Amino acid sequence: MTEIRRVGYARCTTDEQDVQIQTEQLLALGVPADRIYIDCGFSGTTRRNRNGLDQALAAVWDGSVFTVTKFDRFACNMAEANEILTGLSGRGVPVRGRRDDP
């Protein structure tokens, strides 16, 4: 049986917040620590300068699973979510969250 390649993404809005809870949840979902990409100090209102998200999206391919702990961590509006999800779907990459089956 082939191991599923999981890639995780976490984001916090301000530098004072941290992503410890999100990181722990991603680890519990089977995402290896070296495949968790993080953006700190960015609101979700724009994709600009969200290098962690860009790196996470670049790290997945057909057969990978893109994992987030909450929907609003990777997109703050439906247009952006649609763009990201459509791009991932076109590459054969499902998106999973903490309540989804593995």
Biopython code that builds the backbone (N, CA, C, O; Angstrom):
import numpy as np
from Bio.PDB.StructureBuilder import StructureBuilder

atoms = [
    (1, "MET", "N", (0.840, -1.189, 0.000)),
    (1, "MET", "CA", (0.000, 0.000, 0.000)),
    (1, "MET", "C", (0.881, 1.247, 0.000)),
    (1, "MET", "O", (1.831, 1.338, 0.777)),
    (2, "THR", "N", (0.576, 2.183, -0.846)),
    (2, "THR", "CA", (1.353, 3.401, -0.974)),
    (2, "THR", "C", (0.934, 4.403, 0.093)),
    (2, "THR", "O", (-0.253, 4.609, 0.345)),
    (3, "GLU", "N", (1.930, 5.017, 0.711)),
    (3, "GLU", "CA", (1.652, 6.041, 1.713)),
    (3, "GLU", "C", (1.160, 7.303, 1.017)),
    (3, "GLU", "O", (1.690, 7.697, -0.022)),
    (4, "ILE", "N", (0.150, 7.929, 1.594)),
    (4, "ILE", "CA", (-0.390, 9.169, 1.046)),
    (4, "ILE", "C", (0.542, 10.314, 1.412)),
    (4, "ILE", "O", (0.926, 10.459, 2.573)),
    (5, "ARG", "N", (0.903, 11.117, 0.436)),
    (5, "ARG", "CA", (1.746, 12.290, 0.683)),
    (5, "ARG", "C", (0.826, 13.429, 1.121)),
    (5, "ARG", "O", (0.027, 13.938, 0.335)),
    (6, "ARG", "N", (0.952, 13.808, 2.365)),
    (6, "ARG", "CA", (0.137, 14.893, 2.910)),
    (6, "ARG", "C", (0.968, 16.164, 3.023)),
    (6, "ARG", "O", (2.129, 16.134, 3.433)),
    (7, "VAL", "N", (0.352, 17.276, 2.652)),
    (7, "VAL", "CA", (0.972, 18.587, 2.762)),
    (7, "VAL", "C", (0.000, 19.462, 3.534)),
    (7, "VAL", "O", (-1.187, 19.503, 3.208)),
    (8, "GLY", "N", (0.484, 20.159, 4.548)),
    (8, "GLY", "CA", (-0.382, 20.981, 5.382)),
    (8, "GLY", "C", (-0.062, 22.458, 5.277)),
    (8, "GLY", "O", (1.053, 22.856, 4.941)),
    (9, "TYR", "N", (-1.071, 23.257, 5.575)),
    (9, "TYR", "CA", (-0.911, 24.705, 5.566)),
    (9, "TYR", "C", (-1.572, 25.290, 6.800)),
    (9, "TYR", "O", (-2.688, 24.915, 7.161)),
    (10, "ALA", "N", (-0.863, 26.222, 7.447)),
    (10, "ALA", "CA", (-1.388, 26.918, 8.620)),
    (10, "ALA", "C", (-1.118, 28.415, 8.451)),
    (10, "ALA", "O", (-0.126, 28.816, 7.842)),
    (11, "ARG", "N", (-2.015, 29.226, 9.001)),
    (11, "ARG", "CA", (-1.861, 30.677, 8.910)),
    (11, "ARG", "C", (-2.410, 31.329, 10.156)),
    (11, "ARG", "O", (-3.449, 30.923, 10.678)),
    (12, "CYS", "N", (-1.702, 32.353, 10.638)),
    (12, "CYS", "CA", (-2.252, 33.203, 11.696)),
    (12, "CYS", "C", (-2.213, 34.640, 11.205)),
    (12, "CYS", "O", (-1.362, 35.015, 10.399)),
    (13, "THR", "N", (-3.139, 35.428, 11.700)),
    (13, "THR", "CA", (-3.346, 36.772, 11.181)),
    (13, "THR", "C", (-2.312, 37.766, 11.672)),
    (13, "THR", "O", (-1.893, 38.642, 10.915)),
    (14, "THR", "N", (-1.894, 37.650, 12.914)),
    (14, "THR", "CA", (-0.939, 38.621, 13.453)),
    (14, "THR", "C", (0.313, 37.912, 13.941)),
    (14, "THR", "O", (0.310, 36.707, 14.191)),
    (15, "ASP", "N", (1.384, 38.686, 14.070)),
    (15, "ASP", "CA", (2.636, 38.126, 14.576)),
    (15, "ASP", "C", (2.514, 37.686, 16.033)),
    (15, "ASP", "O", (3.283, 36.841, 16.490)),
    (16, "GLU", "N", (1.554, 38.254, 16.765)),
    (16, "GLU", "CA", (1.375, 37.895, 18.168)),
    (16, "GLU", "C", (0.691, 36.539, 18.333)),
    (16, "GLU", "O", (0.850, 35.887, 19.364)),
    (17, "GLN", "N", (-0.057, 36.118, 17.339)),
    (17, "GLN", "CA", (-0.705, 34.811, 17.397)),
    (17, "GLN", "C", (0.303, 33.748, 16.993)),
    (17, "GLN", "O", (1.343, 34.054, 16.409)),
    (18, "ASP", "N", (-0.009, 32.502, 17.306)),
    (18, "ASP", "CA", (0.865, 31.451, 16.808)),
    (18, "ASP", "C", (0.031, 30.346, 16.181)),
    (18, "ASP", "O", (-1.195, 30.330, 16.292)),
    (19, "VAL", "N", (0.700, 29.448, 15.538)),
    (19, "VAL", "CA", (0.026, 28.383, 14.804)),
    (19, "VAL", "C", (0.222, 27.026, 15.485)),
    (19, "VAL", "O", (0.086, 25.983, 14.846)),
    (20, "GLN", "N", (0.536, 27.042, 16.762)),
    (20, "GLN", "CA", (0.802, 25.801, 17.481)),
    (20, "GLN", "C", (-0.380, 24.830, 17.423)),
    (20, "GLN", "O", (-0.188, 23.645, 17.150)),
    (21, "ILE", "N", (-1.583, 25.309, 17.672)),
    (21, "ILE", "CA", (-2.752, 24.422, 17.654)),
    (21, "ILE", "C", (-2.975, 23.867, 16.253)),
    (21, "ILE", "O", (-3.226, 22.673, 16.088)),
    (22, "GLN", "N", (-2.883, 24.735, 15.240)),
    (22, "GLN", "CA", (-3.037, 24.254, 13.864)),
    (22, "GLN", "C", (-1.958, 23.223, 13.520)),
    (22, "GLN", "O", (-2.244, 22.200, 12.899)),
    (23, "THR", "N", (-0.724, 23.502, 13.928)),
    (23, "THR", "CA", (0.380, 22.581, 13.649)),
    (23, "THR", "C", (0.141, 21.236, 14.327)),
    (23, "THR", "O", (0.346, 20.189, 13.712)),
    (24, "GLU", "N", (-0.286, 21.253, 15.576)),
    (24, "GLU", "CA", (-0.578, 20.002, 16.289)),
    (24, "GLU", "C", (-1.694, 19.224, 15.590)),
    (24, "GLU", "O", (-1.623, 18.001, 15.470)),
    (25, "GLN", "N", (-2.719, 19.936, 15.133)),
    (25, "GLN", "CA", (-3.812, 19.268, 14.432)),
    (25, "GLN", "C", (-3.338, 18.668, 13.111)),
    (25, "GLN", "O", (-3.735, 17.557, 12.759)),
    (26, "LEU", "N", (-2.498, 19.387, 12.381)),
    (26, "LEU", "CA", (-1.973, 18.862, 11.118)),
    (26, "LEU", "C", (-1.117, 17.623, 11.360)),
    (26, "LEU", "O", (-1.209, 16.646, 10.616)),
    (27, "LEU", "N", (-0.285, 17.663, 12.401)),
    (27, "LEU", "CA", (0.519, 16.488, 12.744)),
    (27, "LEU", "C", (-0.378, 15.302, 13.089)),
    (27, "LEU", "O", (-0.105, 14.174, 12.679)),
    (28, "ALA", "N", (-1.447, 15.557, 13.840)),
    (28, "ALA", "CA", (-2.389, 14.489, 14.213)),
    (28, "ALA", "C", (-3.101, 13.918, 12.994)),
    (28, "ALA", "O", (-3.526, 12.762, 13.008)),
    (29, "LEU", "N", (-3.234, 14.716, 11.944)),
    (29, "LEU", "CA", (-3.874, 14.262, 10.710)),
    (29, "LEU", "C", (-2.895, 13.532, 9.789)),
    (29, "LEU", "O", (-3.259, 13.108, 8.692)),
    (30, "GLY", "N", (-1.660, 13.391, 10.246)),
    (30, "GLY", "CA", (-0.680, 12.635, 9.482)),
    (30, "GLY", "C", (0.209, 13.452, 8.566)),
    (30, "GLY", "O", (0.905, 12.893, 7.719)),
    (31, "VAL", "N", (0.197, 14.766, 8.723)),
    (31, "VAL", "CA", (1.084, 15.612, 7.920)),
    (31, "VAL", "C", (2.449, 15.656, 8.609)),
    (31, "VAL", "O", (2.534, 16.065, 9.767)),
    (32, "PRO", "N", (3.512, 15.247, 7.924)),
    (32, "PRO", "CA", (4.845, 15.318, 8.531)),
    (32, "PRO", "C", (5.246, 16.773, 8.795)),
    (32, "PRO", "O", (4.862, 17.672, 8.047)),
    (33, "ALA", "N", (6.007, 16.995, 9.845)),
    (33, "ALA", "CA", (6.410, 18.344, 10.227)),
    (33, "ALA", "C", (7.118, 19.080, 9.101)),
    (33, "ALA", "O", (6.964, 20.293, 8.965)),
    (34, "ASP", "N", (7.892, 18.364, 8.290)),
    (34, "ASP", "CA", (8.628, 19.031, 7.211)),
    (34, "ASP", "C", (7.752, 19.361, 6.008)),
    (34, "ASP", "O", (8.226, 19.945, 5.033)),
    (35, "ARG", "N", (6.478, 18.990, 6.074)),
    (35, "ARG", "CA", (5.549, 19.329, 4.985)),
    (35, "ARG", "C", (4.439, 20.262, 5.461)),
    (35, "ARG", "O", (3.394, 20.368, 4.817)),
    (36, "ILE", "N", (4.663, 20.931, 6.577)),
    (36, "ILE", "CA", (3.713, 21.937, 7.065)),
    (36, "ILE", "C", (4.277, 23.304, 6.708)),
    (36, "ILE", "O", (5.378, 23.667, 7.123)),
    (37, "TYR", "N", (3.515, 24.041, 5.943)),
    (37, "TYR", "CA", (3.930, 25.367, 5.491)),
    (37, "TYR", "C", (3.096, 26.414, 6.233)),
    (37, "TYR", "O", (1.890, 26.247, 6.416)),
    (38, "ILE", "N", (3.759, 27.494, 6.656)),
    (38, "ILE", "CA", (3.137, 28.447, 7.577)),
    (38, "ILE", "C", (3.313, 29.877, 7.089)),
    (38, "ILE", "O", (4.368, 30.255, 6.580)),
    (39, "ASP", "N", (2.256, 30.658, 7.257)),
    (39, "ASP", "CA", (2.315, 32.106, 7.081)),
    (39, "ASP", "C", (1.881, 32.735, 8.399)),
    (39, "ASP", "O", (0.821, 32.401, 8.928)),
    (40, "CYS", "N", (2.693, 33.641, 8.927)),
    (40, "CYS", "CA", (2.349, 34.367, 10.153)),
    (40, "CYS", "C", (2.300, 35.860, 9.852)),
    (40, "CYS", "O", (3.127, 36.392, 9.112)),
    (41, "GLY", "N", (1.317, 36.515, 10.440)),
    (41, "GLY", "CA", (1.204, 37.952, 10.281)),
    (41, "GLY", "C", (0.528, 38.396, 8.997)),
    (41, "GLY", "O", (0.734, 39.519, 8.538)),
    (42, "PHE", "N", (-0.287, 37.508, 8.410)),
    (42, "PHE", "CA", (-0.996, 37.848, 7.180)),
    (42, "PHE", "C", (-2.480, 37.640, 7.361)),
    (42, "PHE", "O", (-2.922, 36.582, 7.808)),
    (43, "SER", "N", (-3.250, 38.658, 7.010)),
    (43, "SER", "CA", (-4.692, 38.438, 6.979)),
    (43, "SER", "C", (-4.983, 37.606, 5.751)),
    (43, "SER", "O", (-4.177, 37.551, 4.822)),
    (44, "GLY", "N", (-6.123, 36.966, 5.747)),
    (44, "GLY", "CA", (-6.493, 36.140, 4.608)),
    (44, "GLY", "C", (-7.169, 36.914, 3.497)),
    (44, "GLY", "O", (-7.744, 36.321, 2.585)),
    (45, "THR", "N", (-7.106, 38.238, 3.564)),
    (45, "THR", "CA", (-7.814, 39.033, 2.569)),
    (45, "THR", "C", (-7.094, 39.103, 1.237)),
    (45, "THR", "O", (-7.678, 39.521, 0.237)),
    (46, "THR", "N", (-5.836, 38.699, 1.211)),
    (46, "THR", "CA", (-5.088, 38.752, -0.038)),
    (46, "THR", "C", (-4.100, 37.591, -0.119)),
    (46, "THR", "O", (-3.635, 37.090, 0.906)),
    (47, "ARG", "N", (-3.789, 37.174, -1.319)),
    (47, "ARG", "CA", (-2.784, 36.133, -1.544)),
    (47, "ARG", "C", (-1.385, 36.722, -1.611)),
    (47, "ARG", "O", (-0.398, 35.988, -1.576)),
    (48, "ARG", "N", (-1.295, 38.042, -1.707)),
    (48, "ARG", "CA", (0.019, 38.677, -1.830)),
    (48, "ARG", "C", (0.931, 38.306, -0.680)),
    (48, "ARG", "O", (0.529, 38.340, 0.483)),
    (49, "ASN", "N", (2.151, 37.955, -1.009)),
    (49, "ASN", "CA", (3.208, 37.685, -0.030)),
    (49, "ASN", "C", (2.920, 36.517, 0.905)),
    (49, "ASN", "O", (3.530, 36.419, 1.970)),
    (50, "ARG", "N", (2.008, 35.635, 0.529)),
    (50, "ARG", "CA", (1.743, 34.453, 1.359)),
    (50, "ARG", "C", (2.611, 33.305, 0.834)),
    (50, "ARG", "O", (2.132, 32.373, 0.188)),
    (51, "ASN", "N", (3.905, 33.414, 1.139)),
    (51, "ASN", "CA", (4.876, 32.455, 0.632)),
    (51, "ASN", "C", (4.610, 31.046, 1.130)),
    (51, "ASN", "O", (4.831, 30.083, 0.396)),
    (52, "GLY", "N", (4.139, 30.907, 2.368)),
    (52, "GLY", "CA", (3.838, 29.581, 2.894)),
    (52, "GLY", "C", (2.761, 28.887, 2.078)),
    (52, "GLY", "O", (2.878, 27.699, 1.779)),
    (53, "LEU", "N", (1.714, 29.617, 1.716)),
    (53, "LEU", "CA", (0.648, 29.045, 0.894)),
    (53, "LEU", "C", (1.181, 28.687, -0.484)),
    (53, "LEU", "O", (0.885, 27.612, -1.007)),
    (54, "ASP", "N", (1.959, 29.573, -1.069)),
    (54, "ASP", "CA", (2.536, 29.287, -2.384)),
    (54, "ASP", "C", (3.410, 28.035, -2.338)),
    (54, "ASP", "O", (3.355, 27.206, -3.247)),
    (55, "GLN", "N", (4.214, 27.896, -1.285)),
    (55, "GLN", "CA", (5.081, 26.727, -1.145)),
    (55, "GLN", "C", (4.261, 25.454, -0.948)),
    (55, "GLN", "O", (4.577, 24.415, -1.527)),
    (56, "ALA", "N", (3.210, 25.535, -0.134)),
    (56, "ALA", "CA", (2.356, 24.364, 0.096)),
    (56, "ALA", "C", (1.685, 23.926, -1.197)),
    (56, "ALA", "O", (1.636, 22.734, -1.501)),
    (57, "LEU", "N", (1.170, 24.881, -1.955)),
    (57, "LEU", "CA", (0.506, 24.544, -3.217)),
    (57, "LEU", "C", (1.499, 23.963, -4.227)),
    (57, "LEU", "O", (1.140, 23.105, -5.034)),
    (58, "ALA", "N", (2.733, 24.430, -4.177)),
    (58, "ALA", "CA", (3.757, 23.903, -5.088)),
    (58, "ALA", "C", (4.223, 22.510, -4.669)),
    (58, "ALA", "O", (4.749, 21.762, -5.493)),
    (59, "ALA", "N", (4.037, 22.158, -3.405)),
    (59, "ALA", "CA", (4.534, 20.879, -2.880)),
    (59, "ALA", "C", (3.583, 19.714, -3.113)),
    (59, "ALA", "O", (3.930, 18.571, -2.816)),
    (60, "VAL", "N", (2.397, 19.977, -3.635)),
    (60, "VAL", "CA", (1.430, 18.906, -3.872)),
    (60, "VAL", "C", (1.371, 18.551, -5.352)),
    (60, "VAL", "O", (1.610, 19.390, -6.222)),
    (61, "TRP", "N", (1.052, 17.306, -5.612)),
    (61, "TRP", "CA", (0.845, 16.836, -6.977)),
    (61, "TRP", "C", (-0.180, 15.732, -6.939)),
    (61, "TRP", "O", (-0.647, 15.367, -5.860)),
    (62, "ASP", "N", (-0.543, 15.189, -8.079)),
    (62, "ASP", "CA", (-1.538, 14.130, -8.176)),
    (62, "ASP", "C", (-1.204, 13.028, -7.182)),
    (62, "ASP", "O", (-0.102, 12.480, -7.200)),
    (63, "GLY", "N", (-2.148, 12.709, -6.324)),
    (63, "GLY", "CA", (-1.947, 11.694, -5.302)),
    (63, "GLY", "C", (-1.618, 12.268, -3.937)),
    (63, "GLY", "O", (-1.682, 11.555, -2.935)),
    (64, "SER", "N", (-1.264, 13.553, -3.882)),
    (64, "SER", "CA", (-1.030, 14.222, -2.606)),
    (64, "SER", "C", (-2.369, 14.645, -2.013)),
    (64, "SER", "O", (-3.387, 14.656, -2.705)),
    (65, "VAL", "N", (-2.360, 14.987, -0.744)),
    (65, "VAL", "CA", (-3.545, 15.529, -0.085)),
    (65, "VAL", "C", (-3.158, 16.855, 0.561)),
    (65, "VAL", "O", (-2.261, 16.902, 1.403)),
    (66, "PHE", "N", (-3.836, 17.931, 0.163)),
    (66, "PHE", "CA", (-3.628, 19.253, 0.755)),
    (66, "PHE", "C", (-4.516, 19.330, 1.993)),
    (66, "PHE", "O", (-5.725, 19.112, 1.904)),
    (67, "THR", "N", (-3.927, 19.638, 3.144)),
    (67, "THR", "CA", (-4.650, 19.574, 4.406)),
    (67, "THR", "C", (-4.598, 20.907, 5.144)),
    (67, "THR", "O", (-3.530, 21.498, 5.303)),
    (68, "VAL", "N", (-5.760, 21.371, 5.592)),
    (68, "VAL", "CA", (-5.872, 22.565, 6.420)),
    (68, "VAL", "C", (-6.756, 22.230, 7.609)),
    (68, "VAL", "O", (-7.555, 21.296, 7.552)),
    (69, "THR", "N", (-6.611, 22.996, 8.689)),
    (69, "THR", "CA", (-7.420, 22.733, 9.879)),
    (69, "THR", "C", (-8.747, 23.466, 9.842)),
    (69, "THR", "O", (-9.725, 23.030, 10.450)),
    (70, "LYS", "N", (-8.779, 24.579, 9.128)),
    (70, "LYS", "CA", (-10.007, 25.359, 8.999)),
    (70, "LYS", "C", (-10.019, 25.990, 7.614)),
    (70, "LYS", "O", (-8.985, 26.413, 7.097)),
    (71, "PHE", "N", (-11.196, 26.045, 7.032)),
    (71, "PHE", "CA", (-11.356, 26.597, 5.691)),
    (71, "PHE", "C", (-10.781, 28.005, 5.577)),
    (71, "PHE", "O", (-10.120, 28.325, 4.588)),
    (72, "ASP", "N", (-11.023, 28.845, 6.573)),
    (72, "ASP", "CA", (-10.600, 30.240, 6.473)),
    (72, "ASP", "C", (-9.100, 30.430, 6.636)),
    (72, "ASP", "O", (-8.618, 31.559, 6.546)),
    (73, "ARG", "N", (-8.355, 29.367, 6.871)),
    (73, "ARG", "CA", (-6.902, 29.488, 6.973)),
    (73, "ARG", "C", (-6.251, 29.629, 5.608)),
    (73, "ARG", "O", (-5.187, 30.238, 5.505)),
    (74, "PHE", "N", (-6.852, 29.089, 4.564)),
    (74, "PHE", "CA", (-6.224, 29.200, 3.258)),
    (74, "PHE", "C", (-6.954, 30.154, 2.332)),
    (74, "PHE", "O", (-6.389, 30.566, 1.319)),
    (75, "ALA", "N", (-8.185, 30.517, 2.643)),
    (75, "ALA", "CA", (-8.923, 31.466, 1.809)),
    (75, "ALA", "C", (-9.949, 32.194, 2.658)),
    (75, "ALA", "O", (-10.584, 31.602, 3.531)),
    (76, "CYS", "N", (-10.104, 33.481, 2.396)),
    (76, "CYS", "CA", (-11.067, 34.272, 3.165)),
    (76, "CYS", "C", (-12.286, 34.674, 2.369)),
    (76, "CYS", "O", (-13.212, 35.283, 2.904)),
    (77, "ASN", "N", (-12.291, 34.335, 1.090)),
    (77, "ASN", "CA", (-13.478, 34.632, 0.309)),
    (77, "ASN", "C", (-13.700, 33.500, -0.689)),
    (77, "ASN", "O", (-12.786, 32.730, -0.985)),
    (78, "MET", "N", (-14.890, 33.412, -1.188)),
    (78, "MET", "CA", (-15.249, 32.293, -2.067)),
    (78, "MET", "C", (-14.517, 32.338, -3.402)),
    (78, "MET", "O", (-14.194, 31.292, -3.964)),
    (79, "ALA", "N", (-14.255, 33.520, -3.911)),
    (79, "ALA", "CA", (-13.555, 33.610, -5.199)),
    (79, "ALA", "C", (-12.146, 33.020, -5.075)),
    (79, "ALA", "O", (-11.710, 32.248, -5.930)),
    (80, "GLU", "N", (-11.445, 33.387, -4.009)),
    (80, "GLU", "CA", (-10.099, 32.850, -3.801)),
    (80, "GLU", "C", (-10.149, 31.352, -3.530)),
    (80, "GLU", "O", (-9.335, 30.596, -4.059)),
    (81, "ALA", "N", (-11.103, 30.922, -2.708)),
    (81, "ALA", "CA", (-11.245, 29.495, -2.418)),
    (81, "ALA", "C", (-11.509, 28.723, -3.700)),
    (81, "ALA", "O", (-10.921, 27.665, -3.923)),
    (82, "ASN", "N", (-12.384, 29.243, -4.536)),
    (82, "ASN", "CA", (-12.698, 28.579, -5.800)),
    (82, "ASN", "C", (-11.458, 28.468, -6.678)),
    (82, "ASN", "O", (-11.214, 27.422, -7.280)),
    (83, "GLU", "N", (-10.686, 29.528, -6.752)),
    (83, "GLU", "CA", (-9.464, 29.523, -7.559)),
    (83, "GLU", "C", (-8.489, 28.450, -7.058)),
    (83, "GLU", "O", (-7.949, 27.679, -7.851)),
    (84, "ILE", "N", (-8.270, 28.407, -5.751)),
    (84, "ILE", "CA", (-7.330, 27.434, -5.177)),
    (84, "ILE", "C", (-7.854, 26.013, -5.353)),
    (84, "ILE", "O", (-7.122, 25.126, -5.793)),
    (85, "LEU", "N", (-9.122, 25.800, -5.009)),
    (85, "LEU", "CA", (-9.696, 24.452, -5.094)),
    (85, "LEU", "C", (-9.762, 23.954, -6.539)),
    (85, "LEU", "O", (-9.518, 22.776, -6.802)),
    (86, "THR", "N", (-10.086, 24.839, -7.464)),
    (86, "THR", "CA", (-10.123, 24.450, -8.870)),
    (86, "THR", "C", (-8.729, 24.060, -9.351)),
    (86, "THR", "O", (-8.567, 23.068, -10.061)),
    (87, "GLY", "N", (-7.735, 24.835, -8.967)),
    (87, "GLY", "CA", (-6.361, 24.524, -9.340)),
    (87, "GLY", "C", (-5.904, 23.194, -8.773)),
    (87, "GLY", "O", (-5.273, 22.401, -9.472)),
    (88, "LEU", "N", (-6.220, 22.943, -7.507)),
    (88, "LEU", "CA", (-5.840, 21.677, -6.884)),
    (88, "LEU", "C", (-6.578, 20.509, -7.528)),
    (88, "LEU", "O", (-5.977, 19.472, -7.811)),
    (89, "SER", "N", (-7.862, 20.672, -7.755)),
    (89, "SER", "CA", (-8.664, 19.615, -8.378)),
    (89, "SER", "C", (-8.129, 19.274, -9.758)),
    (89, "SER", "O", (-8.065, 18.101, -10.127)),
    (90, "GLY", "N", (-7.747, 20.284, -10.518)),
    (90, "GLY", "CA", (-7.204, 20.068, -11.848)),
    (90, "GLY", "C", (-5.891, 19.306, -11.835)),
    (90, "GLY", "O", (-5.500, 18.705, -12.835)),
    (91, "ARG", "N", (-5.213, 19.335, -10.694)),
    (91, "ARG", "CA", (-3.953, 18.607, -10.541)),
    (91, "ARG", "C", (-4.155, 17.263, -9.839)),
    (91, "ARG", "O", (-3.187, 16.556, -9.560)),
    (92, "GLY", "N", (-5.414, 16.911, -9.553)),
    (92, "GLY", "CA", (-5.695, 15.625, -8.906)),
    (92, "GLY", "C", (-5.419, 15.619, -7.423)),
    (92, "GLY", "O", (-5.153, 14.566, -6.844)),
    (93, "VAL", "N", (-5.478, 16.796, -6.791)),
    (93, "VAL", "CA", (-5.154, 16.922, -5.370)),
    (93, "VAL", "C", (-6.417, 17.213, -4.571)),
    (93, "VAL", "O", (-7.013, 18.279, -4.727)),
    (94, "PRO", "N", (-6.836, 16.275, -3.713)),
    (94, "PRO", "CA", (-7.981, 16.563, -2.844)),
    (94, "PRO", "C", (-7.573, 17.454, -1.680)),
    (94, "PRO", "O", (-6.401, 17.513, -1.308)),
    (95, "VAL", "N", (-8.545, 18.140, -1.115)),
    (95, "VAL", "CA", (-8.329, 18.982, 0.053)),
    (95, "VAL", "C", (-9.036, 18.322, 1.225)),
    (95, "VAL", "O", (-10.185, 17.894, 1.110)),
    (96, "ARG", "N", (-8.353, 18.245, 2.333)),
    (96, "ARG", "CA", (-8.918, 17.634, 3.532)),
    (96, "ARG", "C", (-8.749, 18.578, 4.711)),
    (96, "ARG", "O", (-7.826, 19.391, 4.757)),
    (97, "GLY", "N", (-9.664, 18.447, 5.659)),
    (97, "GLY", "CA", (-9.602, 19.212, 6.894)),
    (97, "GLY", "C", (-9.710, 18.275, 8.072)),
    (97, "GLY", "O", (-9.723, 17.055, 7.908)),
    (98, "ARG", "N", (-9.787, 18.834, 9.239)),
    (98, "ARG", "CA", (-9.744, 18.002, 10.441)),
    (98, "ARG", "C", (-10.970, 17.112, 10.617)),
    (98, "ARG", "O", (-10.909, 16.151, 11.384)),
    (99, "ARG", "N", (-12.071, 17.393, 9.942)),
    (99, "ARG", "CA", (-13.259, 16.574, 10.093)),
    (99, "ARG", "C", (-13.453, 15.602, 8.929)),
    (99, "ARG", "O", (-14.397, 14.812, 8.925)),
    (100, "ASP", "N", (-12.562, 15.661, 7.949)),
    (100, "ASP", "CA", (-12.687, 14.775, 6.795)),
    (100, "ASP", "C", (-12.045, 13.430, 7.068)),
    (100, "ASP", "O", (-11.163, 13.306, 7.917)),
    (101, "ASP", "N", (-12.500, 12.427, 6.337)),
    (101, "ASP", "CA", (-11.860, 11.122, 6.408)),
    (101, "ASP", "C", (-10.481, 11.222, 5.766)),
    (101, "ASP", "O", (-10.274, 12.061, 4.889)),
    (102, "PRO", "N", (-9.531, 10.383, 6.185)),
    (102, "PRO", "CA", (-8.169, 10.448, 5.627)),
    (102, "PRO", "C", (-8.101, 10.130, 4.163)),
    (102, "PRO", "O", (-7.019, 10.150, 3.577)),
]
sb = StructureBuilder()
sb.init_structure("model")
sb.init_model(0)
sb.init_chain("A")
sb.init_seg("    ")
for serial, (resi, resn, name, xyz) in enumerate(atoms, 1):
    if name == "N":
        sb.init_residue(resn, " ", resi, " ")
    sb.init_atom(name, np.array(xyz, "f"), 0.0, 1.0, " ", f" {name:<3s}", serial, name[0])
structure = sb.get_structure()
